[in-house]
Amino acid sequence: MSDIDWVSMQIEQSPGSARQARSPSLIRTTSFRLAACGAILASLGAGLVFLVIYYGTAGAMVRTLDRQIGNEAAEIVDPGEILRTAVAMEAVREAQSEVVHGTFVTLIDPQGHVVATNLADPSRMQGWSWHNLIVMHPASHIMTTRNLGIRLADGGLLVVGEDATALVELRQRLVRSFFIGFSILLALGLGAGIVLGQNAVSRIKDINATLESIMGGDFSRRLTRSSYRNELDDLAVSVNLMLDRIEFLMENLRQVGNEIAHDLRSPLARLREGLELAQLGNDETLSRSVIPWAISETDSILA
């Protein structure tokens, strides 16, 4: 058995043989993980930008609407005045006759009965609130109002509201646009990760197949290089240089083995011939003289 065949046999029997290596999973490739991390980070960045835009626009519009509602409520009820429902009735009716389209005023007595309103289904909440109601004219649709409920001295409730349907629709469009953009961005990132990961898996499979052939004894095989000059190509160059060096050393080992075998063949043949002659001969003196000679030949072989 030659030296290279023996080395190949040891590699085949090794538990760390490349034949036992499995092909890498797509999600375990560095390319896919980097692309996925980039997509996630980009999506998080888009989420932060969305939050800034959302609260910078919709939040500002809500604050402006709240100031408008507060001003209208202050015209009906003086903040420093202790007002009862009966007294507030006249101010509410006057306000209803003067309010513009989209402004709603509701007065509820202490027993919970609506005594004045310009809405079919007014809000009954104290403080700031959102209220949805169905409007039948001119077409059936859901209207959302932003309301401020002020508790009166006798337990009655004054509710001043504004039509906030357009504001709510704007907020919904912003959220919907964000999720559409977020989904597209994430899909593009994951798609790029899949493409790059598949390319990496294909390269790794080729590398594993080449290494298996080399470990099987075909030292002429080399790792292929692509035109991208990426990290796998740099690795292929290093491995190929290593294989060239290993092939050179194995050839030197073969030559040294042949030279050692040639150098040992002649003294071993002389030693065997002398021992056979001593065995066949009946001369005891000859047998004794062969022993020192055999020792000398053995020392020469060991040297």
Beta strands, then each sheet from edge to edge (+ up, - down):
strand 1: 103-108
strand 2: 114-117
strand 3: 127-135
strand 4: 141-151
strand 5: 157-163
sheet 1: 2+ 1- 5+ 4- 3+
end
